[in-house]
Amino acid sequence: MTAEFQVPSPLVPTRENYFVRYCKQHTDGTWAVVDVSLDTLRPSPMSKSRRTPSGCLIQELPNGYSKVTWVEHVEVDDRSVHNIY
């Protein structure tokens, strides 16, 4: 997959990442969705970041809602980010 990540600010450049996604449902009904970066296989001169294993856990709640826990790990070359950040 290819995704473009944006921060709603003109001071932080857009980042593009290339990754694979793996989904698995556990025996308790919880879903795990994991993204693993492939940026080292397809480097982009525009991308100054690399996603390390990231993803989410989705748990169904008894009231019909879902609880989502999201974890994002990114290595970033922040030299192009404004000092305010």
PyMOL Python script that loads the backbone (N, CA, C, O; Angstrom):
from pymol import cmd

cmd.read_pdbstr("""\
ATOM      1  N   MET A   1       0.841  -1.166   0.000  1.00  0.00           N
ATOM      2  CA  MET A   1       0.000   0.000   0.000  1.00  0.00           C
ATOM      3  C   MET A   1       0.892   1.236   0.000  1.00  0.00           C
ATOM      4  O   MET A   1       2.029   1.202   0.469  1.00  0.00           O
ATOM      5  N   THR A   2       0.364   2.296  -0.522  1.00  0.00           N
ATOM      6  CA  THR A   2       1.032   3.582  -0.460  1.00  0.00           C
ATOM      7  C   THR A   2       0.081   4.548   0.232  1.00  0.00           C
ATOM      8  O   THR A   2      -1.110   4.581  -0.080  1.00  0.00           O
ATOM      9  N   ALA A   3       0.596   5.326   1.159  1.00  0.00           N
ATOM     10  CA  ALA A   3      -0.233   6.297   1.865  1.00  0.00           C
ATOM     11  C   ALA A   3       0.522   7.608   1.984  1.00  0.00           C
ATOM     12  O   ALA A   3       1.748   7.634   2.096  1.00  0.00           O
ATOM     13  N   GLU A   4      -0.233   8.690   1.959  1.00  0.00           N
ATOM     14  CA  GLU A   4       0.334  10.014   2.146  1.00  0.00           C
ATOM     15  C   GLU A   4      -0.160  10.543   3.487  1.00  0.00           C
ATOM     16  O   GLU A   4      -1.364  10.604   3.735  1.00  0.00           O
ATOM     17  N   PHE A   5       0.772  10.922   4.341  1.00  0.00           N
ATOM     18  CA  PHE A   5       0.428  11.420   5.669  1.00  0.00           C
ATOM     19  C   PHE A   5       0.621  12.924   5.697  1.00  0.00           C
ATOM     20  O   PHE A   5       1.650  13.444   5.266  1.00  0.00           O
ATOM     21  N   GLN A   6      -0.386  13.612   6.212  1.00  0.00           N
ATOM     22  CA  GLN A   6      -0.350  15.067   6.256  1.00  0.00           C
ATOM     23  C   GLN A   6      -0.659  15.553   7.659  1.00  0.00           C
ATOM     24  O   GLN A   6      -1.468  14.969   8.379  1.00  0.00           O
ATOM     25  N   VAL A   7      -0.001  16.627   8.024  1.00  0.00           N
ATOM     26  CA  VAL A   7      -0.314  17.340   9.259  1.00  0.00           C
ATOM     27  C   VAL A   7      -0.983  18.631   8.812  1.00  0.00           C
ATOM     28  O   VAL A   7      -0.488  19.279   7.889  1.00  0.00           O
ATOM     29  N   PRO A   8      -2.091  19.030   9.431  1.00  0.00           N
ATOM     30  CA  PRO A   8      -2.786  20.230   8.966  1.00  0.00           C
ATOM     31  C   PRO A   8      -2.009  21.515   9.292  1.00  0.00           C
ATOM     32  O   PRO A   8      -2.459  22.353  10.073  1.00  0.00           O
ATOM     33  N   SER A   9      -0.854  21.639   8.683  1.00  0.00           N
ATOM     34  CA  SER A   9      -0.008  22.821   8.871  1.00  0.00           C
ATOM     35  C   SER A   9       0.915  22.953   7.661  1.00  0.00           C
ATOM     36  O   SER A   9       1.456  21.956   7.182  1.00  0.00           O
ATOM     37  N   PRO A  10       1.097  24.173   7.167  1.00  0.00           N
ATOM     38  CA  PRO A  10       2.034  24.354   6.059  1.00  0.00           C
ATOM     39  C   PRO A  10       3.494  24.236   6.497  1.00  0.00           C
ATOM     40  O   PRO A  10       4.391  24.246   5.655  1.00  0.00           O
ATOM     41  N   LEU A  11       3.740  24.125   7.798  1.00  0.00           N
ATOM     42  CA  LEU A  11       5.099  24.062   8.322  1.00  0.00           C
ATOM     43  C   LEU A  11       5.657  22.639   8.382  1.00  0.00           C
ATOM     44  O   LEU A  11       6.851  22.451   8.612  1.00  0.00           O
ATOM     45  N   VAL A  12       4.800  21.641   8.176  1.00  0.00           N
ATOM     46  CA  VAL A  12       5.236  20.246   8.214  1.00  0.00           C
ATOM     47  C   VAL A  12       4.976  19.638   6.834  1.00  0.00           C
ATOM     48  O   VAL A  12       3.833  19.613   6.379  1.00  0.00           O
ATOM     49  N   PRO A  13       6.024  19.148   6.164  1.00  0.00           N
ATOM     50  CA  PRO A  13       5.835  18.608   4.814  1.00  0.00           C
ATOM     51  C   PRO A  13       5.033  17.302   4.815  1.00  0.00           C
ATOM     52  O   PRO A  13       5.035  16.559   5.796  1.00  0.00           O
ATOM     53  N   THR A  14       4.355  17.040   3.705  1.00  0.00           N
ATOM     54  CA  THR A  14       3.622  15.795   3.503  1.00  0.00           C
ATOM     55  C   THR A  14       4.612  14.643   3.403  1.00  0.00           C
ATOM     56  O   THR A  14       5.698  14.798   2.844  1.00  0.00           O
ATOM     57  N   ARG A  15       4.236  13.484   3.947  1.00  0.00           N
ATOM     58  CA  ARG A  15       5.109  12.309   3.911  1.00  0.00           C
ATOM     59  C   ARG A  15       4.391  11.174   3.196  1.00  0.00           C
ATOM     60  O   ARG A  15       3.204  10.939   3.421  1.00  0.00           O
ATOM     61  N   GLU A  16       5.109  10.483   2.344  1.00  0.00           N
ATOM     62  CA  GLU A  16       4.547   9.336   1.632  1.00  0.00           C
ATOM     63  C   GLU A  16       5.278   8.079   2.080  1.00  0.00           C
ATOM     64  O   GLU A  16       6.506   8.058   2.163  1.00  0.00           O
ATOM     65  N   ASN A  17       4.501   7.015   2.372  1.00  0.00           N
ATOM     66  CA  ASN A  17       5.090   5.760   2.815  1.00  0.00           C
ATOM     67  C   ASN A  17       4.524   4.595   2.023  1.00  0.00           C
ATOM     68  O   ASN A  17       3.393   4.636   1.540  1.00  0.00           O
ATOM     69  N   TYR A  18       5.339   3.558   1.902  1.00  0.00           N
ATOM     70  CA  TYR A  18       5.011   2.331   1.185  1.00  0.00           C
ATOM     71  C   TYR A  18       5.075   1.202   2.208  1.00  0.00           C
ATOM     72  O   TYR A  18       6.106   1.025   2.856  1.00  0.00           O
ATOM     73  N   PHE A  19       3.987   0.426   2.368  1.00  0.00           N
ATOM     74  CA  PHE A  19       3.958  -0.582   3.428  1.00  0.00           C
ATOM     75  C   PHE A  19       3.007  -1.718   3.075  1.00  0.00           C
ATOM     76  O   PHE A  19       2.201  -1.611   2.150  1.00  0.00           O
ATOM     77  N   VAL A  20       3.117  -2.802   3.825  1.00  0.00           N
ATOM     78  CA  VAL A  20       2.169  -3.918   3.730  1.00  0.00           C
ATOM     79  C   VAL A  20       1.346  -3.935   5.003  1.00  0.00           C
ATOM     80  O   VAL A  20       1.791  -3.483   6.058  1.00  0.00           O
ATOM     81  N   ARG A  21       0.134  -4.466   4.884  1.00  0.00           N
ATOM     82  CA  ARG A  21      -0.777  -4.519   6.033  1.00  0.00           C
ATOM     83  C   ARG A  21      -1.186  -5.960   6.277  1.00  0.00           C
ATOM     84  O   ARG A  21      -1.492  -6.700   5.342  1.00  0.00           O
ATOM     85  N   TYR A  22      -1.188  -6.354   7.563  1.00  0.00           N
ATOM     86  CA  TYR A  22      -1.588  -7.697   7.964  1.00  0.00           C
ATOM     87  C   TYR A  22      -2.718  -7.564   8.985  1.00  0.00           C
ATOM     88  O   TYR A  22      -2.604  -6.801   9.945  1.00  0.00           O
ATOM     89  N   CYS A  23      -3.795  -8.299   8.779  1.00  0.00           N
ATOM     90  CA  CYS A  23      -4.941  -8.274   9.700  1.00  0.00           C
ATOM     91  C   CYS A  23      -5.187  -9.679  10.231  1.00  0.00           C
ATOM     92  O   CYS A  23      -5.067 -10.665   9.504  1.00  0.00           O
ATOM     93  N   LYS A  24      -5.535  -9.753  11.513  1.00  0.00           N
ATOM     94  CA  LYS A  24      -5.817 -11.059  12.118  1.00  0.00           C
ATOM     95  C   LYS A  24      -6.856 -10.885  13.216  1.00  0.00           C
ATOM     96  O   LYS A  24      -6.782  -9.948  14.011  1.00  0.00           O
ATOM     97  N   GLN A  25      -7.825 -11.793  13.253  1.00  0.00           N
ATOM     98  CA  GLN A  25      -8.800 -11.804  14.333  1.00  0.00           C
ATOM     99  C   GLN A  25      -8.368 -12.829  15.369  1.00  0.00           C
ATOM    100  O   GLN A  25      -8.128 -13.990  15.038  1.00  0.00           O
ATOM    101  N   HIS A  26      -8.270 -12.404  16.614  1.00  0.00           N
ATOM    102  CA  HIS A  26      -7.876 -13.293  17.705  1.00  0.00           C
ATOM    103  C   HIS A  26      -9.090 -14.049  18.222  1.00  0.00           C
ATOM    104  O   HIS A  26     -10.226 -13.711  17.887  1.00  0.00           O
ATOM    105  N   THR A  27      -8.855 -15.067  19.032  1.00  0.00           N
ATOM    106  CA  THR A  27      -9.936 -15.924  19.528  1.00  0.00           C
ATOM    107  C   THR A  27     -10.953 -15.161  20.379  1.00  0.00           C
ATOM    108  O   THR A  27     -12.112 -15.570  20.459  1.00  0.00           O
ATOM    109  N   ASP A  28     -10.538 -14.053  21.019  1.00  0.00           N
ATOM    110  CA  ASP A  28     -11.479 -13.269  21.832  1.00  0.00           C
ATOM    111  C   ASP A  28     -12.277 -12.279  20.986  1.00  0.00           C
ATOM    112  O   ASP A  28     -13.051 -11.492  21.532  1.00  0.00           O
ATOM    113  N   GLY A  29     -12.105 -12.304  19.672  1.00  0.00           N
ATOM    114  CA  GLY A  29     -12.851 -11.415  18.781  1.00  0.00           C
ATOM    115  C   GLY A  29     -12.131 -10.114  18.463  1.00  0.00           C
ATOM    116  O   GLY A  29     -12.585  -9.352  17.610  1.00  0.00           O
ATOM    117  N   THR A  30     -11.027  -9.852  19.129  1.00  0.00           N
ATOM    118  CA  THR A  30     -10.254  -8.638  18.876  1.00  0.00           C
ATOM    119  C   THR A  30      -9.521  -8.750  17.545  1.00  0.00           C
ATOM    120  O   THR A  30      -8.936  -9.786  17.230  1.00  0.00           O
ATOM    121  N   TRP A  31      -9.560  -7.671  16.771  1.00  0.00           N
ATOM    122  CA  TRP A  31      -8.824  -7.610  15.512  1.00  0.00           C
ATOM    123  C   TRP A  31      -7.527  -6.864  15.715  1.00  0.00           C
ATOM    124  O   TRP A  31      -7.494  -5.850  16.413  1.00  0.00           O
ATOM    125  N   ALA A  32      -6.451  -7.355  15.112  1.00  0.00           N
ATOM    126  CA  ALA A  32      -5.168  -6.662  15.097  1.00  0.00           C
ATOM    127  C   ALA A  32      -4.867  -6.311  13.640  1.00  0.00           C
ATOM    128  O   ALA A  32      -4.953  -7.160  12.753  1.00  0.00           O
ATOM    129  N   VAL A  33      -4.516  -5.054  13.410  1.00  0.00           N
ATOM    130  CA  VAL A  33      -4.157  -4.584  12.073  1.00  0.00           C
ATOM    131  C   VAL A  33      -2.756  -3.994  12.190  1.00  0.00           C
ATOM    132  O   VAL A  33      -2.548  -3.030  12.927  1.00  0.00           O
ATOM    133  N   VAL A  34      -1.790  -4.570  11.464  1.00  0.00           N
ATOM    134  CA  VAL A  34      -0.393  -4.152  11.591  1.00  0.00           C
ATOM    135  C   VAL A  34       0.138  -3.728  10.229  1.00  0.00           C
ATOM    136  O   VAL A  34      -0.044  -4.428   9.232  1.00  0.00           O
ATOM    137  N   ASP A  35       0.800  -2.568  10.199  1.00  0.00           N
ATOM    138  CA  ASP A  35       1.455  -2.070   8.988  1.00  0.00           C
ATOM    139  C   ASP A  35       2.960  -2.170   9.174  1.00  0.00           C
ATOM    140  O   ASP A  35       3.486  -1.791  10.220  1.00  0.00           O
ATOM    141  N   VAL A  36       3.660  -2.684   8.154  1.00  0.00           N
ATOM    142  CA  VAL A  36       5.114  -2.802   8.190  1.00  0.00           C
ATOM    143  C   VAL A  36       5.671  -2.078   6.966  1.00  0.00           C
ATOM    144  O   VAL A  36       5.242  -2.332   5.841  1.00  0.00           O
ATOM    145  N   SER A  37       6.617  -1.185   7.188  1.00  0.00           N
ATOM    146  CA  SER A  37       7.175  -0.354   6.131  1.00  0.00           C
ATOM    147  C   SER A  37       7.989  -1.164   5.132  1.00  0.00           C
ATOM    148  O   SER A  37       8.713  -2.090   5.496  1.00  0.00           O
ATOM    149  N   LEU A  38       7.851  -0.793   3.868  1.00  0.00           N
ATOM    150  CA  LEU A  38       8.679  -1.347   2.804  1.00  0.00           C
ATOM    151  C   LEU A  38       9.471  -0.222   2.139  1.00  0.00           C
ATOM    152  O   LEU A  38       9.964  -0.394   1.024  1.00  0.00           O
ATOM    153  N   ASP A  39       9.598   0.907   2.797  1.00  0.00           N
ATOM    154  CA  ASP A  39      10.267   2.068   2.221  1.00  0.00           C
ATOM    155  C   ASP A  39      11.718   1.786   1.860  1.00  0.00           C
ATOM    156  O   ASP A  39      12.261   2.433   0.965  1.00  0.00           O
ATOM    157  N   THR A  40      12.355   0.839   2.535  1.00  0.00           N
ATOM    158  CA  THR A  40      13.743   0.519   2.188  1.00  0.00           C
ATOM    159  C   THR A  40      13.824  -0.204   0.844  1.00  0.00           C
ATOM    160  O   THR A  40      14.865  -0.174   0.188  1.00  0.00           O
ATOM    161  N   LEU A  41      12.722  -0.861   0.426  1.00  0.00           N
ATOM    162  CA  LEU A  41      12.690  -1.547  -0.866  1.00  0.00           C
ATOM    163  C   LEU A  41      12.355  -0.596  -2.006  1.00  0.00           C
ATOM    164  O   LEU A  41      12.753  -0.821  -3.149  1.00  0.00           O
ATOM    165  N   ARG A  42      11.624   0.465  -1.691  1.00  0.00           N
ATOM    166  CA  ARG A  42      11.207   1.434  -2.699  1.00  0.00           C
ATOM    167  C   ARG A  42      11.413   2.845  -2.151  1.00  0.00           C
ATOM    168  O   ARG A  42      10.442   3.545  -1.861  1.00  0.00           O
ATOM    169  N   PRO A  43      12.663   3.263  -2.008  1.00  0.00           N
ATOM    170  CA  PRO A  43      12.905   4.581  -1.429  1.00  0.00           C
ATOM    171  C   PRO A  43      12.394   5.689  -2.338  1.00  0.00           C
ATOM    172  O   PRO A  43      12.487   5.606  -3.563  1.00  0.00           O
ATOM    173  N   SER A  44      11.856   6.718  -1.717  1.00  0.00           N
ATOM    174  CA  SER A  44      11.354   7.867  -2.449  1.00  0.00           C
ATOM    175  C   SER A  44      12.157   9.095  -2.056  1.00  0.00           C
ATOM    176  O   SER A  44      12.368   9.334  -0.867  1.00  0.00           O
ATOM    177  N   PRO A  45      12.611   9.884  -3.034  1.00  0.00           N
ATOM    178  CA  PRO A  45      13.368  11.088  -2.685  1.00  0.00           C
ATOM    179  C   PRO A  45      12.505  12.112  -1.945  1.00  0.00           C
ATOM    180  O   PRO A  45      13.031  12.972  -1.239  1.00  0.00           O
ATOM    181  N   MET A  46      11.179  12.023  -2.106  1.00  0.00           N
ATOM    182  CA  MET A  46      10.274  12.955  -1.438  1.00  0.00           C
ATOM    183  C   MET A  46      10.050  12.561   0.027  1.00  0.00           C
ATOM    184  O   MET A  46       9.754  13.419   0.859  1.00  0.00           O
ATOM    185  N   SER A  47      10.187  11.292   0.338  1.00  0.00           N
ATOM    186  CA  SER A  47       9.891  10.817   1.688  1.00  0.00           C
ATOM    187  C   SER A  47      11.117  10.936   2.576  1.00  0.00           C
ATOM    188  O   SER A  47      12.182  10.401   2.266  1.00  0.00           O
ATOM    189  N   LYS A  48      10.955  11.630   3.661  1.00  0.00           N
ATOM    190  CA  LYS A  48      12.023  11.785   4.639  1.00  0.00           C
ATOM    191  C   LYS A  48      11.636  11.073   5.936  1.00  0.00           C
ATOM    192  O   LYS A  48      12.065  11.453   7.025  1.00  0.00           O
ATOM    193  N   SER A  49      10.807  10.023   5.790  1.00  0.00           N
ATOM    194  CA  SER A  49      10.372   9.280   6.973  1.00  0.00           C
ATOM    195  C   SER A  49      10.226   7.812   6.624  1.00  0.00           C
ATOM    196  O   SER A  49      10.167   7.427   5.456  1.00  0.00           O
ATOM    197  N   ARG A  50      10.170   6.998   7.683  1.00  0.00           N
ATOM    198  CA  ARG A  50       9.954   5.556   7.516  1.00  0.00           C
ATOM    199  C   ARG A  50       9.072   5.089   8.641  1.00  0.00           C
ATOM    200  O   ARG A  50       9.363   5.332   9.812  1.00  0.00           O
ATOM    201  N   ARG A  51       7.987   4.412   8.290  1.00  0.00           N
ATOM    202  CA  ARG A  51       7.107   3.855   9.317  1.00  0.00           C
ATOM    203  C   ARG A  51       7.720   2.557   9.808  1.00  0.00           C
ATOM    204  O   ARG A  51       8.115   1.711   9.006  1.00  0.00           O
ATOM    205  N   THR A  52       7.799   2.397  11.093  1.00  0.00           N
ATOM    206  CA  THR A  52       8.197   1.118  11.675  1.00  0.00           C
ATOM    207  C   THR A  52       6.894   0.425  12.070  1.00  0.00           C
ATOM    208  O   THR A  52       5.842   1.060  11.995  1.00  0.00           O
ATOM    209  N   PRO A  53       6.907  -0.847  12.489  1.00  0.00           N
ATOM    210  CA  PRO A  53       5.636  -1.542  12.726  1.00  0.00           C
ATOM    211  C   PRO A  53       4.656  -0.704  13.548  1.00  0.00           C
ATOM    212  O   PRO A  53       4.948  -0.282  14.667  1.00  0.00           O
ATOM    213  N   SER A  54       3.501  -0.486  12.960  1.00  0.00           N
ATOM    214  CA  SER A  54       2.444   0.351  13.530  1.00  0.00           C
ATOM    215  C   SER A  54       1.114  -0.347  13.295  1.00  0.00           C
ATOM    216  O   SER A  54       1.048  -1.321  12.545  1.00  0.00           O
ATOM    217  N   GLY A  55       0.064   0.139  13.923  1.00  0.00           N
ATOM    218  CA  GLY A  55      -1.246  -0.439  13.668  1.00  0.00           C
ATOM    219  C   GLY A  55      -2.228  -0.195  14.772  1.00  0.00           C
ATOM    220  O   GLY A  55      -2.072   0.731  15.569  1.00  0.00           O
ATOM    221  N   CYS A  56      -3.259  -1.039  14.821  1.00  0.00           N
ATOM    222  CA  CYS A  56      -4.316  -0.836  15.812  1.00  0.00           C
ATOM    223  C   CYS A  56      -4.902  -2.166  16.271  1.00  0.00           C
ATOM    224  O   CYS A  56      -4.781  -3.197  15.610  1.00  0.00           O
ATOM    225  N   LEU A  57      -5.541  -2.092  17.432  1.00  0.00           N
ATOM    226  CA  LEU A  57      -6.348  -3.185  17.980  1.00  0.00           C
ATOM    227  C   LEU A  57      -7.787  -2.692  17.994  1.00  0.00           C
ATOM    228  O   LEU A  57      -8.057  -1.573  18.430  1.00  0.00           O
ATOM    229  N   ILE A  58      -8.713  -3.519  17.520  1.00  0.00           N
ATOM    230  CA  ILE A  58     -10.129  -3.160  17.500  1.00  0.00           C
ATOM    231  C   ILE A  58     -10.877  -4.183  18.339  1.00  0.00           C
ATOM    232  O   ILE A  58     -10.900  -5.371  18.019  1.00  0.00           O
ATOM    233  N   GLN A  59     -11.491  -3.703  19.421  1.00  0.00           N
ATOM    234  CA  GLN A  59     -12.226  -4.575  20.339  1.00  0.00           C
ATOM    235  C   GLN A  59     -13.700  -4.202  20.304  1.00  0.00           C
ATOM    236  O   GLN A  59     -14.054  -3.032  20.449  1.00  0.00           O
ATOM    237  N   GLU A  60     -14.552  -5.190  20.112  1.00  0.00           N
ATOM    238  CA  GLU A  60     -15.996  -4.951  20.124  1.00  0.00           C
ATOM    239  C   GLU A  60     -16.453  -4.810  21.579  1.00  0.00           C
ATOM    240  O   GLU A  60     -16.077  -5.612  22.433  1.00  0.00           O
ATOM    241  N   LEU A  61     -17.263  -3.790  21.853  1.00  0.00           N
ATOM    242  CA  LEU A  61     -17.793  -3.564  23.198  1.00  0.00           C
ATOM    243  C   LEU A  61     -19.245  -4.032  23.259  1.00  0.00           C
ATOM    244  O   LEU A  61     -19.916  -4.096  22.229  1.00  0.00           O
ATOM    245  N   PRO A  62     -19.738  -4.360  24.457  1.00  0.00           N
ATOM    246  CA  PRO A  62     -21.097  -4.894  24.579  1.00  0.00           C
ATOM    247  C   PRO A  62     -22.186  -3.903  24.160  1.00  0.00           C
ATOM    248  O   PRO A  62     -23.293  -4.328  23.829  1.00  0.00           O
ATOM    249  N   ASN A  63     -21.910  -2.613  24.164  1.00  0.00           N
ATOM    250  CA  ASN A  63     -22.929  -1.614  23.832  1.00  0.00           C
ATOM    251  C   ASN A  63     -23.033  -1.348  22.330  1.00  0.00           C
ATOM    252  O   ASN A  63     -23.732  -0.423  21.917  1.00  0.00           O
ATOM    253  N   GLY A  64     -22.342  -2.154  21.502  1.00  0.00           N
ATOM    254  CA  GLY A  64     -22.411  -1.994  20.060  1.00  0.00           C
ATOM    255  C   GLY A  64     -21.320  -1.100  19.490  1.00  0.00           C
ATOM    256  O   GLY A  64     -21.185  -0.987  18.272  1.00  0.00           O
ATOM    257  N   TYR A  65     -20.547  -0.469  20.349  1.00  0.00           N
ATOM    258  CA  TYR A  65     -19.434   0.362  19.909  1.00  0.00           C
ATOM    259  C   TYR A  65     -18.165  -0.483  19.818  1.00  0.00           C
ATOM    260  O   TYR A  65     -18.161  -1.657  20.190  1.00  0.00           O
ATOM    261  N   SER A  66     -17.110   0.116  19.328  1.00  0.00           N
ATOM    262  CA  SER A  66     -15.809  -0.547  19.283  1.00  0.00           C
ATOM    263  C   SER A  66     -14.769   0.339  19.948  1.00  0.00           C
ATOM    264  O   SER A  66     -14.831   1.565  19.858  1.00  0.00           O
ATOM    265  N   LYS A  67     -13.819  -0.294  20.612  1.00  0.00           N
ATOM    266  CA  LYS A  67     -12.687   0.422  21.203  1.00  0.00           C
ATOM    267  C   LYS A  67     -11.497   0.224  20.269  1.00  0.00           C
ATOM    268  O   LYS A  67     -11.112  -0.907  19.973  1.00  0.00           O
ATOM    269  N   VAL A  68     -10.914   1.336  19.806  1.00  0.00           N
ATOM    270  CA  VAL A  68      -9.773   1.276  18.900  1.00  0.00           C
ATOM    271  C   VAL A  68      -8.558   1.854  19.604  1.00  0.00           C
ATOM    272  O   VAL A  68      -8.592   2.990  20.077  1.00  0.00           O
ATOM    273  N   THR A  69      -7.488   1.078  19.675  1.00  0.00           N
ATOM    274  CA  THR A  69      -6.217   1.537  20.229  1.00  0.00           C
ATOM    275  C   THR A  69      -5.232   1.606  19.073  1.00  0.00           C
ATOM    276  O   THR A  69      -4.904   0.589  18.463  1.00  0.00           O
ATOM    277  N   TRP A  70      -4.764   2.813  18.778  1.00  0.00           N
ATOM    278  CA  TRP A  70      -3.885   3.029  17.622  1.00  0.00           C
ATOM    279  C   TRP A  70      -2.482   3.346  18.102  1.00  0.00           C
ATOM    280  O   TRP A  70      -2.298   4.183  18.985  1.00  0.00           O
ATOM    281  N   VAL A  71      -1.486   2.677  17.521  1.00  0.00           N
ATOM    282  CA  VAL A  71      -0.082   2.918  17.847  1.00  0.00           C
ATOM    283  C   VAL A  71       0.650   3.220  16.551  1.00  0.00           C
ATOM    284  O   VAL A  71       0.599   2.431  15.608  1.00  0.00           O
ATOM    285  N   GLU A  72       1.323   4.344  16.502  1.00  0.00           N
ATOM    286  CA  GLU A  72       2.038   4.763  15.300  1.00  0.00           C
ATOM    287  C   GLU A  72       3.509   4.965  15.653  1.00  0.00           C
ATOM    288  O   GLU A  72       3.830   5.717  16.573  1.00  0.00           O
ATOM    289  N   HIS A  73       4.396   4.299  14.930  1.00  0.00           N
ATOM    290  CA  HIS A  73       5.838   4.452  15.106  1.00  0.00           C
ATOM    291  C   HIS A  73       6.412   4.955  13.781  1.00  0.00           C
ATOM    292  O   HIS A  73       6.218   4.330  12.738  1.00  0.00           O
ATOM    293  N   VAL A  74       7.113   6.075  13.826  1.00  0.00           N
ATOM    294  CA  VAL A  74       7.672   6.663  12.611  1.00  0.00           C
ATOM    295  C   VAL A  74       9.066   7.193  12.905  1.00  0.00           C
ATOM    296  O   VAL A  74       9.298   7.830  13.933  1.00  0.00           O
ATOM    297  N   GLU A  75       9.986   6.925  11.996  1.00  0.00           N
ATOM    298  CA  GLU A  75      11.312   7.535  12.045  1.00  0.00           C
ATOM    299  C   GLU A  75      11.287   8.684  11.041  1.00  0.00           C
ATOM    300  O   GLU A  75      10.968   8.480   9.870  1.00  0.00           O
ATOM    301  N   VAL A  76      11.624   9.894  11.497  1.00  0.00           N
ATOM    302  CA  VAL A  76      11.489  11.073  10.645  1.00  0.00           C
ATOM    303  C   VAL A  76      12.786  11.869  10.610  1.00  0.00           C
ATOM    304  O   VAL A  76      13.437  12.082  11.633  1.00  0.00           O
ATOM    305  N   ASP A  77      13.142  12.302   9.405  1.00  0.00           N
ATOM    306  CA  ASP A  77      14.224  13.282   9.245  1.00  0.00           C
ATOM    307  C   ASP A  77      13.551  14.635   9.407  1.00  0.00           C
ATOM    308  O   ASP A  77      12.917  15.140   8.480  1.00  0.00           O
ATOM    309  N   ASP A  78      13.694  15.217  10.589  1.00  0.00           N
ATOM    310  CA  ASP A  78      12.950  16.444  10.902  1.00  0.00           C
ATOM    311  C   ASP A  78      13.676  17.728  10.533  1.00  0.00           C
ATOM    312  O   ASP A  78      13.278  18.804  10.980  1.00  0.00           O
ATOM    313  N   ARG A  79      14.723  17.643   9.737  1.00  0.00           N
ATOM    314  CA  ARG A  79      15.442  18.847   9.346  1.00  0.00           C
ATOM    315  C   ARG A  79      14.594  19.756   8.469  1.00  0.00           C
ATOM    316  O   ARG A  79      14.844  20.959   8.401  1.00  0.00           O
ATOM    317  N   SER A  80      13.577  19.185   7.785  1.00  0.00           N
ATOM    318  CA  SER A  80      12.726  20.009   6.924  1.00  0.00           C
ATOM    319  C   SER A  80      11.491  20.525   7.650  1.00  0.00           C
ATOM    320  O   SER A  80      10.654  21.187   7.036  1.00  0.00           O
ATOM    321  N   VAL A  81      11.357  20.235   8.946  1.00  0.00           N
ATOM    322  CA  VAL A  81      10.227  20.702   9.742  1.00  0.00           C
ATOM    323  C   VAL A  81      10.598  22.004  10.417  1.00  0.00           C
ATOM    324  O   VAL A  81      11.707  22.150  10.933  1.00  0.00           O
ATOM    325  N   HIS A  82       9.676  22.951  10.416  1.00  0.00           N
ATOM    326  CA  HIS A  82       9.897  24.249  11.032  1.00  0.00           C
ATOM    327  C   HIS A  82      10.233  24.100  12.524  1.00  0.00           C
ATOM    328  O   HIS A  82       9.728  23.194  13.187  1.00  0.00           O
ATOM    329  N   ASN A  83      11.071  24.974  13.038  1.00  0.00           N
ATOM    330  CA  ASN A  83      11.519  24.914  14.439  1.00  0.00           C
ATOM    331  C   ASN A  83      10.377  25.027  15.448  1.00  0.00           C
ATOM    332  O   ASN A  83      10.531  24.591  16.589  1.00  0.00           O
ATOM    333  N   ILE A  84       9.247  25.593  15.063  1.00  0.00           N
ATOM    334  CA  ILE A  84       8.117  25.733  15.984  1.00  0.00           C
ATOM    335  C   ILE A  84       7.603  24.360  16.444  1.00  0.00           C
ATOM    336  O   ILE A  84       7.000  24.236  17.511  1.00  0.00           O
ATOM    337  N   TYR A  85       7.855  23.323  15.611  1.00  0.00           N
ATOM    338  CA  TYR A  85       7.429  21.963  15.958  1.00  0.00           C
ATOM    339  C   TYR A  85       8.573  21.193  16.538  1.00  0.00           C
ATOM    340  O   TYR A  85       8.415  20.025  16.893  1.00  0.00           O
TER     341      TYR A  85
END
""", "prot")
cmd.dss("prot")
cmd.show_as("cartoon", "prot")
cmd.util.cbc("prot")
cmd.orient("prot")
